[in-house]
Amino acid sequence: LASFKDRPCDIIFIGASNIAGWTRAGKAVWDQTYAPRHALNFGVEGDKTQNVLWRLNNMDIQNLKPKVAVIQIGANNIANSSHEIADGVKAVLANTQAAFPGVKIILVSLMPNERGNSTLMQANSIIRNYADSSTIYYLDLVPLMPPVTTTTPDGKTDTNWKGMSKDHLHPDASGYQIWADAMEPLLSKLLAGG
């Protein structure tokens, strides 16, 4: 929060490590595409939906007036059912709207993830329905990140997803570029008041 003090905020990114990663693996894209547009990163590694809810309700963010909130959360809730994850996401959406009246939300799909892919994809099938195309917009990255199998020089095969790092959990630099390219038309429209 100290880094946010007295800074303009037109876009706030809310979530866990995939959001926080915009300042690491996604830094080149962030610096070129989002920093000049007064974007702030409210992502914390390891956060679950309940952590984000706590931060939204207990941290001093009322002075921020973002036009757009980019939200991706729930991947760390893999011990929960897909319906419980979706309920947590829904609460994050409601609390974001309460914290920032009038904000437009881009709800980003949960990405493919080696830890609990089936549960997360089921959660995506629920959370996509939270989009109303007037206050909440759904951005589905899953079709842009298909499975890719590679063979190492020693003959071992590895199946990962396009744009995902070797940990099979987080985007690499190309994954952040995929995300940015997919989001740009919608983000530009919302920032312009559309």
C-alpha positions in Angstrom: 0.0 0.0 0.0 2.9 2.4 0.7 3.8 2.1 -3.0 0.3 3.1 -4.0 0.2 6.3 -1.8 -0.5 9.4 -3.8 -0.3 7.6 -7.1 -3.1 7.8 -9.7 -4.9 4.5 -10.3 -6.9 3.8 -13.4 -6.4 0.0 -13.3 -6.0 -2.2 -10.3 -4.9 -5.9 -10.8 -6.3 -8.1 -7.9 -5.3 -11.6 -7.1 -2.5 -14.0 -6.2 0.8 -15.0 -7.7 -0.3 -14.8 -11.4 -1.3 -11.2 -10.7 1.9 -10.5 -8.7 3.9 -12.1 -11.5 3.2 -9.1 -13.7 6.1 -7.5 -11.9 8.4 -10.4 -12.6 7.8 -12.7 -15.6 5.3 -10.1 -17.0 7.4 -7.1 -16.2 8.3 -6.1 -19.8 4.6 -6.1 -20.8 3.6 -4.4 -17.5 6.2 -1.6 -18.0 5.1 -1.0 -21.6 1.4 -1.6 -21.5 0.1 -1.0 -17.9 2.4 1.2 -15.9 1.9 4.2 -18.3 -1.8 3.8 -17.8 -1.6 4.2 -14.0 -2.0 0.5 -13.2 -1.4 -0.8 -9.6 -0.7 -4.4 -8.7 -2.6 -5.7 -5.7 -1.5 -9.3 -6.1 0.1 -11.3 -3.3 1.6 -14.8 -3.9 -0.2 -17.6 -2.2 -3.4 -15.7 -1.7 -6.7 -17.6 -1.7 -10.1 -15.9 -2.2 -10.5 -15.4 1.5 -7.1 -13.5 1.7 -8.2 -11.2 -1.1 -11.5 -10.6 0.7 -9.6 -9.7 3.9 -7.3 -7.3 2.0 -10.2 -5.6 0.3 -12.1 -5.2 3.6 -9.2 -4.3 5.9 -6.6 -2.4 4.0 -6.8 1.4 3.4 -7.7 1.4 -0.3 -10.6 3.8 -0.3 -8.6 6.6 -1.8 -8.1 4.6 -5.0 -10.6 5.2 -7.8 -9.8 2.7 -10.5 -11.9 2.6 -13.6 -11.1 -1.0 -14.2 -10.2 -3.9 -11.9 -8.6 -7.0 -13.4 -9.3 -10.0 -11.2 -7.9 -13.5 -11.3 -8.2 -15.5 -8.0 -9.0 -19.0 -6.9 -6.1 -21.1 -8.1 -4.8 -21.5 -4.6 -8.2 -22.7 -3.3 -7.6 -26.2 -4.9 -8.5 -27.9 -1.6 -12.0 -26.5 -2.1 -14.6 -27.8 -4.5 -15.2 -25.9 -7.8 -18.4 -24.5 -6.4 -16.7 -23.2 -3.3 -14.0 -21.6 -5.4 -16.7 -20.0 -7.5 -18.4 -18.7 -4.4 -15.2 -17.2 -3.2 -14.7 -15.5 -6.6 -18.2 -14.2 -6.5 -17.5 -12.7 -3.1 -14.3 -11.0 -4.4 -16.3 -9.5 -7.2 -18.9 -8.1 -4.8 -16.3 -6.8 -2.4 -14.4 -5.1 -5.3 -17.5 -3.4 -6.4 -18.2 -2.2 -2.9 -14.7 -1.0 -2.4 -14.6 0.8 -5.8 -18.1 2.0 -6.7 -18.7 2.1 -10.5 -15.6 0.1 -11.3 -15.7 -2.2 -14.4 -14.3 -5.6 -13.7 -12.4 -7.9 -16.1 -12.7 -11.4 -14.5 -9.9 -13.5 -15.9 -10.3 -17.2 -16.2 -8.2 -19.5 -14.0 -5.3 -20.8 -16.1 -4.4 -24.4 -16.7 -2.7 -25.6 -13.6 -0.9 -28.9 -12.8 -2.1 -28.9 -9.2 -5.8 -29.1 -9.7 -6.7 -28.5 -13.4 -10.0 -30.4 -13.4 -11.3 -28.5 -10.4 -10.1 -25.1 -11.7 -11.7 -25.7 -15.2 -15.0 -26.7 -13.5 -14.8 -23.4 -11.5 -14.2 -21.5 -14.7 -17.5 -23.0 -16.1 -19.3 -21.4 -13.1 -17.5 -18.1 -12.8 -17.9 -17.3 -16.5 -21.6 -16.9 -15.7 -20.9 -14.0 -13.4 -20.2 -11.8 -16.4 -23.1 -9.4 -17.3 -21.2 -7.5 -20.0 -22.0 -4.2 -18.4 -20.2 -4.2 -15.0 -18.3 -7.6 -15.2 -16.6 -9.0 -18.3 -15.2 -12.5 -18.6 -11.8 -13.0 -20.3 -11.2 -16.7 -21.1 -7.5 -17.4 -21.5 -7.8 -21.2 -21.5 -8.4 -21.6 -25.3 -5.3 -19.5 -25.9 -3.1 -21.8 -23.8 -3.5 -25.3 -25.3 -1.5 -28.3 -24.1 2.0 -28.5 -25.7 4.2 -31.6 -25.5 8.0 -31.2 -25.8 10.8 -33.7 -25.9 14.0 -33.0 -24.0 17.4 -33.9 -25.5 17.5 -37.0 -23.3 14.2 -38.2 -24.8 11.8 -37.4 -21.9 8.5 -35.8 -22.8 6.8 -33.0 -20.9 3.3 -31.8 -21.4 2.6 -28.2 -20.4 0.4 -25.5 -21.6 1.3 -22.7 -24.1 2.5 -19.7 -22.1 3.0 -21.5 -18.8 6.4 -21.7 -17.1 8.2 -25.0 -16.3 6.4 -25.2 -12.9 3.2 -25.8 -14.8 1.5 -23.3 -12.5 2.4 -19.8 -13.5 2.6 -17.9 -16.8 6.0 -17.2 -18.3 6.8 -14.0 -20.3 5.0 -15.4 -23.3 2.0 -16.2 -21.2 1.7 -12.7 -19.9 2.0 -11.5 -23.5 -0.9 -13.8 -24.5 -2.9 -12.4 -21.6 -2.2 -8.8 -22.5 -3.0 -9.3 -26.2 -6.3 -11.0 -25.3 -7.3 -8.3 -22.8 -6.2 -5.2 -24.7 -9.3 -4.6 -26.8 -11.7 -4.9 -23.8 -9.4 -2.9 -21.5 -9.1 -0.1 -24.0 -12.8 0.0 -24.4 -13.5 0.1 -20.7 -10.9 2.7 -20.0 -12.5 4.9 -22.6 -15.8 4.6 -20.9 -17.3 2.0 -23.2 
